[in-house]
Amino acid sequence: MDTEITLYSTPGCVYAQQMRLCLASLGAPASLVADEALSGTVNVDGKNFQSILELGITLENIGIQFFPEEERKRERQLNIALGFNQRMIQIFGVMMEDNVHRNEAFHIFMESLAIFENELIRCGRYFGGRAPGFLDFFLFPYIQRIGVWTPEFLKGELVRIQAWRRRMKEEELVMTDVHKTTRSGLLKYAKQLRQTPAEVRAIKRLNSCGQLVED
């Protein structure tokens, strides 16, 4: 493959982890550059992508299968990812402000996961079926941070998602992630985010999701 792919990444960044896992699962060779300002950005043949969805469309245009092949599943999972992104833009910063108490943003986040529970019923062990696929790598970075950046799941709460999280943690791609970080590393990154002005964090989140929200 002649396509040149560069991934800008920082340990702890949700968006960079999404990109790393997806590219690794595809076997798409990417040069990794440590860059905090651009973390979560992928450059493909000179063009930058800050949305995992836009990246997927671009890769499929050059012959790399990214999304589910079956049309109905593809459309359904893309809509799930888009809807989740839109909610995260609005609540992510507030949700991670307290990792002990369940604030309103955290409750909205948990409600947003119900559709993923239903999708797992359809798909099996993973959203990709027998093995992780696009939606698995899209969601996992958020779920990995539950109990670290946010309060932990309650016993009996979203049990399929909790079981899926345990399976994902044992996946080779997750365990061998070049920028894999520890719990203390994630806590340090969260502290850094909280100390960043809210306006700057909001802009970074919007850019990383590839979407803009007007006041």
Steps between C-alpha positions, in 0.01 A plus 500: 500500500648833390279709728694697762328511841620699800331483840550775756453356845535565873450232767166563672327667205168328421501599134858393437428161658199454272718570198788278616278199566313532172813538290671212682198274446516572127872436481531846346864611546507840667787716619440599863588855605470611863326837485267628771348782294413273205423186702214309340581624150585266212669622184430296187703600194533858624140550618411521871203318656383564856187285479524123506189488279653722231821297518304180443331639189836612360665163562211316336539726196853366458390139544542439875186350662429704813128481583281185512456351155131411542304810399236509775755435774729763353227765494377410849845513660595822324182662634576371850851646485382835364230534765745412777755752369242777508419427864865476601569844353240643735577311822850351493676783682239521776473122533869456585516779759419261785608136518312434825153654473256434217416837353225566245740473206610156619138384519447619141814312399374179658162539330684541169656157546165317495500495120842331507360231732226434245754487218704239688187284521484515120871449437627256764826523695612810314336768289701353215356153570754233593782753502523874577405737220463871438242567774702305758805718445285812486336439840770326702713808585198656671403183688860436608492831687186422700614457858808712430378831359144438621324292767509122445213288371265372767463124541230383260515822295541459122626146556563429131714811467693404814564148367599645162745737675669204668537323166634810328764555769639156416509559124853490358458832317406669828774334702772578244386857426819704462354786705324278753489678834449402861222604736735755655584626152132546417444682830793730426364575152153571641649739757681678219174534304315637802767767547463610138250785445155363415489693171824340383382151599170556319673608180734201511209260552302653216797487266583144598143389432510674165187698579423859588216621720381857466374695802 
